Amino acid sequence: MGISFHCEHCGKKIEAPDTAGGKWGKCPACHNKVYVPASKPAQPDDELRLAPLDTDDAIKHRKMLAEEARLRQEILKETNVPEEGAAPKNYSSAPSKPNDLSDAELTTCIISYIRQMADGELDLAEETALTIIPNGQNAVRILERIALSEIPEPEIADIPQQVLSGLIKNLRSRLR
């Protein structure tokens, strides 16, 4: 009795002698290297019977999904969305007029914004952006310098280049 199996590359049925079991060979059809499975006698006990479906678990799962959806809707209804351009209530350090920040302070804010965005601290990043936006042209100039720099600032050096470019592009689009 030989070993019968299918090539994993071309799908052709291959028959090999029992002595080839557990070894590597070459498919006669596609010539790719294939593993010949070890032969073992077929046993009727190897068959698995399908377990009956537990309807209680399915019902519990549907109820949990419905409860999750209901809670999500409640939370969304409770959330107070600030008006467009309005600063968050707890934010008080936004400059009152443009160009209040020196280049060094603005650079620090921009680097903080990029780090916060990369770390997923979106609310904090939005607050920082509100500090940056009034300094539009200076911020654009600093962003260009950061984007063109071959060696990134140490605080953002671990951010992948594509992500960093995307974050810079995003902030730059908000400044125009």
GIMOVEN-V5367 format. One record per pair of residues at least 12 apart in sequence whose C-alpha atoms are under 10 Angstrom apart, sorted by the first residue. I is the first residue (numbers start at 0). GAP is how many residues later the second one is. Records with the same first field share a line. If there is no record, write none. Layout:
I->GAP, GAP
This chain:
0->14, 15, 16, 17, 38, 40
1->12, 13, 14, 15, 16, 17, 18, 19, 37
2->12, 13, 14, 15, 16, 17, 18, 33, 34, 35, 36, 37
3->12, 13, 14, 32, 33, 35
4->30, 31, 32
5->21, 28, 30
6->19, 20, 21, 22, 23, 24, 25, 26, 27, 28, 29
7->19, 24, 25, 26, 27
8->18, 20, 21, 22, 23, 24, 25
9->17, 19, 20, 21, 22
10->16, 18, 19
11->15, 16, 17, 18
12->14, 15, 16
13->12, 13, 14, 15, 22
14->12, 21
15->20, 21, 23
16->19, 22
17->18, 19, 20, 21, 22
18->17, 19, 20
19->15, 16, 17, 18, 19
20->14, 15, 16, 17, 18, 19
21->13, 14, 15, 16, 17
22->12, 13, 14, 15
23->12, 13
84->45
85->44
86->39, 40, 43, 44
87->35, 36, 38, 39, 42
89->37
90->33, 36, 37, 39, 40
91->35, 39
92->34, 35, 37, 38
93->33, 34, 35, 36, 37, 38, 39, 40
94->35, 36, 37, 38, 39, 40
95->35, 38
96->34, 37, 38
97->33, 34, 35, 36, 37, 38, 39, 40
98->33, 34, 35, 36, 37, 38, 39, 40
99->31, 32, 34, 35
100->30, 31, 33, 34, 37
101->33, 36
102->32, 35, 36, 38, 39
103->38
104->27
105->25, 26, 29, 32, 33, 36
106->25, 31, 32, 35, 36, 39
107->47
108->16, 19, 20, 22, 23, 30
109->15, 18, 19, 21, 22, 29, 32, 33, 36, 58, 61
110->17, 31, 32, 35, 42, 43, 44, 45, 57
111->12, 13, 16, 17, 43, 44
112->12, 13, 14, 15, 16, 18, 19, 54, 55, 58
113->14, 15, 41, 42, 45, 49, 50, 52, 53, 54, 57
114->40, 41, 42, 43, 44, 49, 52
115->12, 40
116->46, 47, 50
117->38, 40, 41, 42, 45, 46, 49
118->40
128->42, 45, 46
131->39, 42, 43
132->38, 39, 41, 42, 43
133->41
134->40
135->36, 38, 39, 40
136->35, 38, 39
137->37
138->32, 33, 36
139->28, 29, 31, 32, 33, 34, 35, 36
140->31
142->22, 25, 26, 28, 29
143->24, 25, 28
145->18, 19, 22
146->14, 17, 18, 21, 22
147->17
151->12
